[in-house]
Amino acid sequence: MAERSSILRIGGYFIRYRFLFILNMVLALGSTAFLLSIPYLVGYVIDDVIVPKKVGLIWIGLSAIVVAYVFRDVLNYLRIRLNNVIEQKVLIDIRGALHSKLMELPVSFFDKRKAGEISSRVTEDVVNVERAILDGTEGGLTALFTLIGITLYLFISNPFLATFVVLPIPLLILLAVNHFKVNRKNWKAVRRSAGTMNGILVEDIAGHRLISSFALQGKERKRFNDQAEDLRFKTLKAMYRWAMYSSSTRFVSSLSMVAVLGIGGYQYINSSLSIGELTTFILYSGLLLEPIQRLNGLNNLLSAARASGDRVFEILDHEIPIKSPTDPKPFPEGPISIYYKNVSFAYTSRSDIIDNLNLELPTGKVTALVGHTGAGKSTIANLLLRYYDVDKGSVEINGLDVRELDLNSLRQSIGIVAQDPFLFDGTIRENLKLAKEEAEEEEIWQSLEAAHIKAFVEQLPKQLDTTIGERGIRLSMGEKQRLTIARVLLKNPRVVILDEATSSVDTATERKIQEALDNLMSHRTVLVIAHRLSTVRKADQIVVLKSGRIMEQGTHEALIHHQGEYYHFWRMQYDVVDEQPPTIEV
């Protein structure tokens, strides 16, 4: 039932355009009606004009046939134009709904899926389902209209001969049902394979520099070609099945045409059927094959559409576990302090990452988290942002559980400077105003100055209107990082999260970023995720994590004096790696 409903549910998007949809059906039926009049007119011209040699009526008869063709094609032209209008309107609506849902889905949804596989659902799968509904409804309706009209005419004019025309129909229906049942699985496999191939393509485009630096072009080419070969094989399997089905139905239908020609010819020889009637009968019999083939094609279209519909509604029906409460509370006013109370959390595929954590981020202070990879540092930040919700305990801001707060208000009040800064393909101005749409020119320049990147932007020919490319590809890592800091400064958040913001830059650039971070952290509650201990020496408190538990916490001097986990981290980094501690500090 759920599989059937995916197509019906997409059909719901057509309801708002029902007038256009009905008009499209009327045009299709009108065009079909003029098509069906042509065999009758041909038979009339043969029996009543050509056979009795009424030369004066030939042009009248031929003109009537031409007029029928003209009206058929004009109505068909209008139908195609209207069809395209409806198609684009519905595609925009469905893709808009998918995009809106994707923007609401939790981080965990994207952790489990490749970007290319998701994008193929929004682009290709939506088209498959939409075409099945629009073309299927229109094609199915006109096919039924044609079948009923021709069948009625044939049985009224010659019931005996008509029997041989419709005799194969039960067999054609049986073939259709069998094909539909089998080929639906084939098309599902095709859609999955196409999604995987798109995922590889997106990865290779995003990671082009890495692929080039490691000379992985050959390996990636093979990976993509292997997946393309898998898609080719599965597509051909589905198409071979369709080819066998289509050829079988065409052959069965052709046998009825041979029977009509033989029996009709015998009746004509015995003078029980005129040549015009026989011609009309043969023409109608030929037209009868086309709607049967169209219904067969609709069968194949629905097979692909159901597979695509399932993939579309996997997104639209996906539960949103993290959302604002029914009666949300506003983000607290005044100084901000954050508490993690008895917090435990685990990702679905792993054991506990955070185990009964109790931690305070004091008002206006810098708290730094250090520890090995997998210790839970980033998870603590994710829980504050509600990218995930705790399994046990609570994360509280000024005594309010973050799950009680308006989700947008919570995230708008927190600024993030990530290790890998993300910038959109647009201008510097557009990227900065994401933080504050109504920002004045002066505010923008002030944020750039505080982020120590104003001079760089000023020397650009187009300054704020400079296009920076996809993910800021035309900028250096340091420039991207400082633009990200400027954006957070423009946002003016109450809480700041720094995720190792200087780990991918040289020493000179690090100094500029550190100065920008000093401006950002001033008078704010700050959480720092650190890998390089030089960046946290001046933190108000340093928290050492191991397997989701706090091993020790205190200032840099206190932890060095204690000679515990932090002391060993420090020795490992500076006695072994750098020999001399760097001079740049937070």
C-alpha positions as CSV (number, residue, x, y, z in Angstrom):
1,M,0.0,0.0,0.0
2,A,2.9,2.3,0.9
3,E,4.5,1.7,-2.5
4,R,1.3,2.6,-4.4
5,S,0.8,5.7,-2.3
6,S,4.1,7.2,-3.2
7,I,2.8,8.0,-6.7
8,L,-0.6,9.1,-5.4
9,R,1.0,11.4,-2.9
10,I,3.1,13.1,-5.6
11,G,-0.2,13.5,-7.4
12,G,-1.3,15.7,-4.6
13,Y,1.1,18.4,-5.8
14,F,-1.0,18.6,-9.0
15,I,-4.2,19.5,-7.1
16,R,-3.2,23.2,-6.8
17,Y,-3.0,23.3,-10.6
18,R,-6.1,21.3,-11.2
19,F,-7.6,23.8,-13.7
20,L,-4.5,23.6,-15.9
21,F,-4.4,19.9,-15.4
22,I,-8.1,19.4,-16.5
23,L,-7.5,21.8,-19.5
24,N,-4.5,19.7,-20.5
25,M,-6.7,16.6,-20.4
26,V,-9.4,18.3,-22.5
27,L,-6.8,19.3,-25.1
28,A,-5.4,15.7,-25.2
29,L,-8.9,14.2,-25.6
30,G,-9.8,16.8,-28.3
31,S,-6.6,16.0,-30.2
32,T,-7.4,12.3,-29.9
33,A,-11.0,12.8,-31.1
34,F,-9.8,14.4,-34.3
35,L,-7.3,11.6,-34.8
36,L,-10.1,9.0,-34.5
37,S,-12.2,10.8,-37.1
38,I,-9.6,10.4,-39.8
39,P,-10.1,6.6,-40.5
40,Y,-13.8,7.2,-40.8
41,L,-13.3,10.1,-43.2
42,V,-10.9,8.0,-45.3
43,G,-13.5,5.2,-45.5
44,Y,-16.2,7.7,-46.5
45,V,-14.0,9.2,-49.3
46,I,-13.3,5.7,-50.7
47,D,-16.9,4.4,-50.6
48,D,-18.8,7.5,-51.4
49,V,-16.4,9.5,-53.5
50,I,-13.7,7.4,-55.2
51,V,-15.7,4.2,-55.9
52,P,-18.7,6.0,-57.4
53,K,-16.2,8.4,-59.2
54,K,-17.7,11.6,-57.8
55,V,-14.8,13.8,-58.9
56,G,-16.4,17.0,-57.6
57,L,-16.5,15.7,-54.0
58,I,-12.8,14.6,-53.9
59,W,-11.5,18.0,-52.8
60,I,-14.2,18.3,-50.2
61,G,-13.4,14.9,-48.7
62,L,-9.7,15.5,-48.8
63,S,-10.2,19.0,-47.2
64,A,-12.1,17.4,-44.4
65,I,-9.2,15.0,-43.7
66,V,-6.7,17.9,-43.8
67,V,-8.9,19.9,-41.4
68,A,-9.0,17.0,-39.0
69,Y,-5.2,16.7,-39.1
70,V,-4.8,20.5,-38.5
71,F,-7.1,20.5,-35.5
72,R,-5.4,17.4,-34.1
73,D,-1.9,19.0,-34.4
74,V,-2.9,22.4,-33.1
75,L,-4.6,20.9,-30.1
76,N,-1.6,18.7,-29.6
77,Y,0.8,21.7,-29.7
78,L,-1.3,23.5,-27.1
79,R,-1.3,20.4,-25.0
80,I,2.5,20.1,-25.1
81,R,2.9,23.7,-24.1
82,L,0.5,23.4,-21.2
83,N,2.1,20.1,-20.2
84,N,5.5,21.8,-19.9
85,V,4.1,24.6,-17.8
86,I,2.4,22.2,-15.4
87,E,5.6,20.1,-15.3
88,Q,7.9,22.9,-14.3
89,K,5.4,24.2,-11.6
90,V,5.1,20.8,-10.0
91,L,8.9,20.2,-10.2
92,I,9.6,23.5,-8.4
93,D,7.0,22.6,-5.7
94,I,8.4,19.1,-5.0
95,R,12.0,20.2,-5.1
96,G,11.2,23.1,-2.8
97,A,9.6,20.6,-0.4
98,L,12.6,18.3,-0.5
99,H,15.0,21.1,0.0
100,S,13.0,22.5,2.9
101,K,12.9,19.1,4.5
102,L,16.7,18.5,4.0
103,M,17.4,21.8,5.7
104,E,15.4,20.6,8.7
105,L,16.8,17.1,9.0
106,P,19.4,16.4,11.7
107,V,23.1,16.0,11.1
108,S,22.8,12.3,11.6
109,F,20.8,12.0,8.4
110,F,23.7,13.4,6.3
111,D,26.3,11.4,8.3
112,K,24.8,8.2,6.8
113,R,24.4,9.3,3.2
114,K,26.5,10.6,0.4
115,A,25.8,14.1,-1.1
116,G,25.5,12.7,-4.6
117,E,23.0,10.1,-3.6
118,I,20.8,12.8,-2.0
119,S,21.1,15.2,-4.9
120,S,20.0,12.5,-7.4
121,R,16.8,12.2,-5.4
122,V,16.1,15.9,-5.8
123,T,17.0,16.1,-9.5
124,E,16.4,12.7,-11.2
125,D,14.0,10.9,-9.0
126,V,11.6,13.8,-8.8
127,V,11.5,14.0,-12.6
128,N,10.8,10.3,-12.9
129,V,7.7,10.4,-10.6
130,E,6.4,13.7,-12.0
131,R,6.6,12.5,-15.6
132,A,4.9,9.3,-14.6
133,I,1.9,11.2,-13.1
134,L,1.6,13.8,-15.8
135,D,2.3,11.7,-18.8
136,G,0.7,8.7,-17.3
137,T,-2.6,10.4,-16.5
138,E,-2.7,12.1,-19.9
139,G,-1.4,9.2,-21.8
140,G,-3.5,6.7,-19.9
141,L,-6.7,8.8,-20.3
142,T,-6.3,9.3,-24.1
143,A,-5.3,5.6,-24.5
144,L,-8.5,4.5,-22.7
145,F,-10.5,7.0,-24.7
146,T,-9.0,5.7,-27.9
147,L,-9.5,2.1,-26.9
148,I,-13.2,2.6,-25.9
149,G,-14.0,4.7,-29.0
150,I,-12.4,2.3,-31.5
151,T,-13.8,-0.8,-29.8
152,L,-17.4,0.6,-29.8
153,Y,-17.1,1.6,-33.5
154,L,-15.7,-1.8,-34.5
155,F,-18.3,-3.8,-32.7
156,I,-21.2,-1.6,-33.9
157,S,-20.0,-1.8,-37.5
158,N,-18.8,-5.5,-37.6
159,P,-19.0,-7.5,-34.3
160,F,-17.6,-10.7,-35.9
161,L,-14.5,-9.0,-37.2
162,A,-14.1,-6.9,-34.1
163,T,-13.8,-10.0,-32.0
164,F,-10.5,-10.9,-33.6
165,V,-9.2,-7.4,-32.9
166,V,-9.9,-7.5,-29.2
167,L,-9.1,-11.2,-28.7
168,P,-5.4,-10.6,-27.7
169,I,-6.2,-8.0,-25.0
170,P,-6.5,-10.4,-22.0
171,L,-3.1,-11.9,-22.9
172,L,-1.6,-8.4,-23.2
173,I,-3.0,-7.5,-19.7
174,L,-1.4,-10.7,-18.3
175,L,2.0,-9.8,-19.9
176,A,1.7,-6.3,-18.4
177,V,1.0,-7.4,-14.9
178,N,3.9,-9.9,-15.0
179,H,6.3,-7.3,-16.4
180,F,5.3,-4.6,-13.9
181,K,5.9,-7.0,-11.0
182,V,9.3,-8.1,-12.1
183,N,10.8,-4.9,-13.5
184,R,9.9,-2.7,-10.5
185,K,12.8,-4.4,-8.6
186,N,15.1,-3.8,-11.6
187,W,14.4,-0.1,-11.6
188,K,14.9,0.2,-7.8
189,A,18.4,-1.3,-8.4
190,V,19.0,1.2,-11.2
191,R,18.1,4.2,-8.9
192,R,20.3,3.0,-6.1
193,S,23.2,2.5,-8.5
194,A,22.7,5.9,-10.0
195,G,22.7,7.5,-6.6
196,T,26.0,5.8,-5.7
197,M,27.6,7.0,-9.0
198,N,26.5,10.5,-8.3
199,G,28.0,10.3,-4.9
200,I,31.4,9.3,-6.3
201,L,31.2,12.2,-8.8
202,V,30.4,14.8,-6.1
203,E,33.3,13.5,-4.0
204,D,35.8,13.6,-6.8
205,I,34.8,17.1,-7.7
206,A,35.0,18.3,-4.1
207,G,38.3,16.5,-3.5
208,H,39.9,17.3,-6.9
209,R,43.0,18.9,-5.4
210,L,43.6,16.0,-3.0
211,I,43.2,13.5,-5.9
212,S,45.7,15.5,-7.9
213,S,48.2,15.8,-5.1
214,F,48.2,12.0,-4.4
215,A,48.1,11.2,-8.2
216,L,44.9,9.2,-7.6
217,Q,43.3,10.0,-11.0
218,G,43.7,6.5,-12.2
219,K,42.3,5.0,-9.0
220,E,39.3,7.3,-9.0
221,R,38.7,6.9,-12.7
222,K,38.5,3.1,-12.1
223,R,36.2,3.6,-9.1
224,F,33.8,5.8,-11.1
225,N,34.0,3.6,-14.2
226,D,33.3,0.5,-12.1
227,Q,30.2,2.1,-10.7
228,A,29.1,3.4,-14.1
229,E,29.5,-0.2,-15.4
230,D,27.3,-1.4,-12.6
231,L,24.7,1.2,-13.5
232,R,25.0,0.2,-17.2
233,F,24.5,-3.4,-16.4
234,K,21.4,-2.8,-14.2
235,T,19.9,-0.3,-16.6
236,L,20.4,-2.8,-19.5
237,K,18.8,-5.5,-17.4
238,A,15.7,-3.4,-16.9
239,M,15.7,-2.3,-20.5
240,Y,16.2,-5.8,-21.8
241,R,13.2,-6.9,-19.8
242,W,11.2,-4.0,-21.3
243,A,12.4,-4.8,-24.8
244,M,11.2,-8.4,-24.4
245,Y,7.9,-7.3,-23.0
246,S,7.4,-4.6,-25.7
247,S,8.3,-7.0,-28.6
248,S,6.0,-9.7,-27.2
249,T,3.0,-7.4,-26.9
250,R,3.7,-5.9,-30.4
251,F,3.8,-9.4,-31.9
252,V,0.6,-10.5,-30.2
253,S,-1.1,-7.3,-31.4
254,S,0.2,-7.8,-34.9
255,L,-1.5,-11.3,-35.1
256,S,-4.9,-9.6,-34.7
257,M,-4.1,-7.3,-37.7
258,V,-3.3,-10.3,-39.8
259,A,-6.6,-11.9,-38.8
260,V,-8.5,-8.7,-39.7
261,L,-6.9,-8.5,-43.1
262,G,-7.6,-12.2,-43.8
263,I,-11.2,-12.3,-42.6
264,G,-12.0,-8.8,-43.8
265,G,-10.6,-9.6,-47.2
266,Y,-12.7,-12.7,-47.3
267,Q,-15.8,-10.7,-46.5
268,Y,-15.0,-8.1,-49.1
269,I,-14.6,-10.8,-51.7
270,N,-18.0,-12.2,-50.7
271,S,-19.4,-8.6,-51.0
272,S,-20.5,-8.5,-47.3
273,L,-18.0,-5.7,-46.7
274,S,-17.1,-2.6,-48.8
275,I,-13.5,-1.6,-49.6
276,G,-14.0,1.6,-47.7
277,E,-15.3,-0.2,-44.6
278,L,-12.4,-2.7,-44.8
279,T,-9.9,0.2,-45.1
280,T,-11.5,2.0,-42.1
281,F,-11.5,-1.3,-40.1
282,I,-7.8,-1.9,-40.9
283,L,-6.9,1.7,-40.0
284,Y,-8.8,1.6,-36.7
285,S,-7.2,-1.8,-36.0
286,G,-3.8,-0.2,-36.5
287,L,-4.7,2.7,-34.2
288,L,-5.8,0.2,-31.6
289,L,-2.2,-1.0,-31.3
290,E,-0.9,2.5,-30.4
291,P,-2.9,3.0,-27.2
292,I,-2.1,-0.6,-26.1
293,Q,1.6,0.1,-26.6
294,R,1.1,3.4,-24.7
295,L,-0.4,1.6,-21.8
296,N,2.4,-0.8,-21.9
297,G,4.9,2.1,-21.9
298,L,3.0,3.6,-18.9
299,N,3.5,0.3,-17.2
300,N,7.3,0.6,-17.6
301,L,7.1,4.3,-16.6
302,L,5.3,3.4,-13.4
303,S,7.9,0.7,-12.6
304,A,10.6,3.4,-12.6
305,A,8.4,6.0,-10.9
306,R,7.6,3.8,-7.9
307,A,11.2,3.1,-7.3
308,S,11.9,6.9,-7.5
309,G,8.9,7.7,-5.4
310,D,10.1,5.5,-2.6
311,R,13.4,7.4,-2.6
312,V,11.7,10.8,-2.6
313,F,9.4,10.0,0.2
314,E,12.2,8.5,2.3
315,I,13.3,12.1,2.7
316,L,9.9,13.7,2.9
317,D,8.7,11.2,5.5
318,H,11.9,11.1,7.5
319,E,11.3,12.0,11.1
320,I,12.7,15.2,12.5
321,P,13.8,14.2,16.0
322,I,15.4,17.5,16.8
323,K,13.1,20.5,16.6
324,S,11.8,23.4,18.6
325,P,9.3,22.5,21.4
326,T,5.6,23.4,21.0
327,D,5.9,26.3,23.4
328,P,9.6,27.3,23.1
329,K,11.3,29.7,25.6
330,P,13.5,32.5,24.2
331,F,17.3,32.4,24.5
332,P,18.2,33.8,28.0
333,E,19.2,37.5,28.3
334,G,22.3,38.7,30.1
335,P,25.6,36.9,30.7
336,I,25.6,33.3,29.6
337,S,26.8,30.2,31.5
338,I,26.4,26.7,30.3
339,Y,26.1,23.5,32.3
340,Y,26.4,19.8,31.2
341,K,24.6,17.9,33.9
342,N,25.1,14.1,34.0
343,V,25.3,13.9,30.2
344,S,25.6,10.6,28.4
345,F,25.5,10.2,24.7
346,A,26.3,7.6,22.0
347,Y,26.1,7.6,18.2
348,T,24.0,4.7,17.0
349,S,26.9,2.9,15.5
350,R,29.3,3.3,18.5
351,S,29.5,2.8,22.2
352,D,29.1,5.7,24.6
353,I,31.1,8.8,23.5
354,I,30.1,10.9,26.5
355,D,29.7,9.1,29.8
356,N,28.0,10.9,32.8
357,L,29.7,14.2,32.0
358,N,29.4,17.2,34.4
359,L,30.9,20.4,33.1
360,E,30.4,24.1,33.5
361,L,31.3,26.7,30.9
362,P,31.5,29.8,33.1
363,T,30.1,33.2,32.1
364,G,32.5,35.2,29.9
365,K,35.3,32.6,30.3
366,V,37.2,30.5,27.8
367,T,36.9,26.7,28.3
368,A,39.2,24.5,26.3
369,L,38.7,20.8,25.6
370,V,41.7,18.6,24.9
371,G,42.1,14.9,24.3
372,H,42.9,12.3,21.8
373,T,40.7,11.9,18.7
374,G,37.4,10.3,19.6
375,A,37.5,11.6,23.2
376,G,34.3,13.4,22.7
377,K,35.4,17.0,22.2
378,S,33.4,17.8,19.1
379,T,30.4,15.8,20.5
380,I,30.2,18.2,23.4
381,A,29.9,21.1,21.0
382,N,27.3,19.3,18.9
383,L,25.2,18.7,21.9
384,L,25.2,22.4,22.8
385,L,24.1,23.2,19.2
386,R,21.5,20.4,19.3
387,Y,22.9,18.7,16.2
388,Y,22.2,15.7,18.4
389,D,20.3,15.4,21.7
390,V,21.6,13.9,24.8
391,D,20.6,10.3,25.7
392,K,20.7,11.1,29.4
393,G,21.1,14.2,31.5
394,S,20.8,17.8,30.2
395,V,22.6,20.7,28.6
396,E,21.5,23.9,30.2
397,I,22.0,27.6,29.4
398,N,21.4,29.8,32.4
399,G,19.4,26.9,34.0
400,L,17.2,26.3,30.9
401,D,17.5,23.0,29.1
402,V,18.5,23.6,25.5
403,R,15.6,21.4,24.5
404,E,13.2,23.9,25.9
405,L,14.6,26.8,23.8
406,D,13.6,27.8,20.3
407,L,16.0,26.0,18.0
408,N,16.6,28.9,15.7
409,S,17.1,31.3,18.6
410,L,19.6,28.8,20.2
411,R,21.7,28.5,17.0
412,Q,21.5,32.1,16.1
413,S,23.0,32.9,19.6
414,I,26.0,30.7,19.0
415,G,28.9,31.5,16.7
416,I,31.1,28.8,15.2
417,V,34.6,29.0,13.7
418,A,35.3,25.6,12.3
419,Q,38.6,24.0,11.4
420,D,37.4,23.7,7.8
421,P,35.7,27.1,7.1
422,F,32.7,26.9,4.7
423,L,31.9,29.7,2.3
424,F,29.3,29.8,-0.4
425,D,29.9,30.5,-4.1
426,G,29.1,34.2,-4.2
427,T,30.5,37.5,-3.2
428,I,32.3,38.4,0.1
429,R,29.3,40.7,0.9
430,E,26.8,37.9,0.3
431,N,28.8,35.5,2.5
432,L,29.1,38.0,5.4
433,K,25.4,39.0,5.3
434,L,24.4,35.4,5.9
435,A,25.1,36.3,9.6
436,K,23.0,39.5,9.5
437,E,20.9,40.2,6.4
438,E,20.2,43.8,7.4
439,A,23.9,44.7,8.2
440,E,25.0,48.2,7.1
441,E,28.1,48.8,5.1
442,E,29.9,50.2,8.1
443,E,29.1,47.2,10.2
444,I,30.5,44.9,7.6
445,W,33.8,46.8,7.4
446,Q,34.1,46.9,11.1
447,S,33.7,43.1,11.3
448,L,36.4,42.8,8.6
449,E,38.7,45.1,10.6
450,A,38.2,43.2,13.8
451,A,39.0,39.9,11.9
452,H,42.2,41.5,10.5
453,I,41.2,41.0,6.9
454,K,40.0,44.5,6.0
455,A,43.2,45.5,4.2
456,F,43.0,42.4,2.1
457,V,39.5,43.1,1.0
458,E,40.2,46.8,0.3
459,Q,42.9,45.9,-2.2
460,L,40.6,43.7,-4.2
461,P,39.3,45.4,-7.4
462,K,35.6,44.7,-6.5
463,Q,36.2,44.7,-2.7
464,L,33.1,43.4,-1.0
465,D,31.6,42.4,-4.4
466,T,34.4,40.1,-5.2
467,T,33.3,36.5,-6.1
468,I,35.2,34.0,-4.1
469,G,34.1,30.7,-5.9
470,E,32.7,27.5,-4.6
471,R,33.6,26.9,-1.0
472,G,35.9,30.0,-1.2
473,I,38.3,28.2,-3.7
474,R,39.8,31.5,-4.8
475,L,41.0,32.4,-1.3
476,S,43.8,30.9,0.9
477,M,43.0,29.0,4.0
478,G,43.9,31.9,6.2
479,E,41.8,34.3,4.2
480,K,38.8,32.0,4.4
481,Q,39.3,31.5,8.1
482,R,39.4,35.2,8.8
483,L,36.3,35.9,6.6
484,T,34.6,33.2,8.7
485,I,35.6,35.0,11.9
486,A,34.3,38.3,10.4
487,R,31.0,36.6,9.7
488,V,30.7,35.4,13.2
489,L,31.7,38.9,14.5
490,L,28.9,40.4,12.4
491,K,26.5,37.8,13.9
492,N,27.5,39.1,17.4
493,P,26.8,35.8,19.2
494,R,26.5,35.3,22.9
495,V,28.5,32.1,22.8
496,V,31.4,31.1,20.6
497,I,32.7,27.7,19.6
498,L,36.2,27.5,18.2
499,D,37.0,24.1,16.5
500,E,40.8,24.3,16.1
501,A,40.6,27.4,14.0
502,T,44.4,27.7,13.4
503,S,45.4,24.1,12.6
504,S,45.7,24.4,8.9
505,V,47.7,27.7,8.5
506,D,51.3,28.9,8.7
507,T,52.8,30.7,11.6
508,A,52.4,34.2,10.2
509,T,48.7,33.6,9.2
510,E,48.1,31.9,12.6
511,R,49.2,35.2,14.4
512,K,46.6,37.2,12.4
513,I,43.9,34.6,13.1
514,Q,44.8,34.6,16.8
515,E,44.5,38.4,16.9
516,A,41.1,38.1,15.2
517,L,40.0,35.4,17.7
518,D,41.0,37.6,20.6
519,N,38.5,40.2,19.4
520,L,35.9,37.5,18.9
521,M,36.3,35.9,22.3
522,S,36.3,39.1,24.3
523,H,33.5,39.2,26.9
524,R,31.8,36.0,25.5
525,T,31.4,32.5,26.8
526,V,33.8,30.5,24.7
527,L,34.3,26.7,24.1
528,V,37.5,25.8,22.4
529,I,38.2,22.4,20.8
530,A,41.9,22.1,20.7
531,H,44.5,19.7,19.2
532,R,47.5,22.0,19.4
533,L,48.0,22.9,23.1
534,S,49.7,26.2,22.3
535,T,46.3,27.6,21.5
536,V,44.9,27.0,24.9
537,R,47.6,28.1,27.3
538,K,45.7,31.2,28.4
539,A,42.3,29.5,28.6
540,D,40.5,30.1,31.9
541,Q,40.0,26.4,32.3
542,I,41.3,23.4,30.3
543,V,39.3,20.2,30.4
544,V,41.1,16.9,29.5
545,L,38.8,14.3,28.1
546,K,39.4,10.6,27.6
547,S,36.7,8.2,26.4
548,G,34.0,10.7,27.1
549,R,35.0,11.3,30.7
550,I,36.8,14.2,32.4
551,M,40.2,13.1,33.5
552,E,41.4,16.5,34.9
553,Q,40.7,20.2,34.6
554,G,42.3,23.4,35.6
555,T,44.6,26.2,34.2
556,H,47.6,25.4,32.1
557,E,50.0,26.1,34.9
558,A,48.0,23.9,37.4
559,L,47.8,21.0,35.0
560,I,51.5,21.1,34.1
561,H,52.3,21.2,37.8
562,H,49.9,18.2,38.4
563,Q,51.9,16.2,35.7
564,G,48.8,14.1,34.7
565,E,47.3,13.5,31.2
566,Y,47.7,17.2,30.1
567,Y,51.3,17.2,31.1
568,H,52.0,14.1,29.0
569,F,50.2,15.7,26.0
570,W,52.3,18.8,26.4
571,R,55.6,16.8,26.6
572,M,54.6,14.7,23.6
573,Q,53.9,17.7,21.5
574,Y,56.8,19.9,22.4
575,D,59.6,17.6,23.6
576,V,59.1,15.2,20.7
577,V,57.4,17.1,17.9
578,D,58.4,20.8,18.1
579,E,61.2,20.7,20.7
580,Q,60.5,24.4,21.5
581,P,56.9,25.6,22.4
582,P,55.6,28.2,19.9
583,T,55.3,31.8,21.1
584,I,51.8,32.4,19.8
585,E,49.2,32.0,22.6
586,V,45.4,32.5,23.0
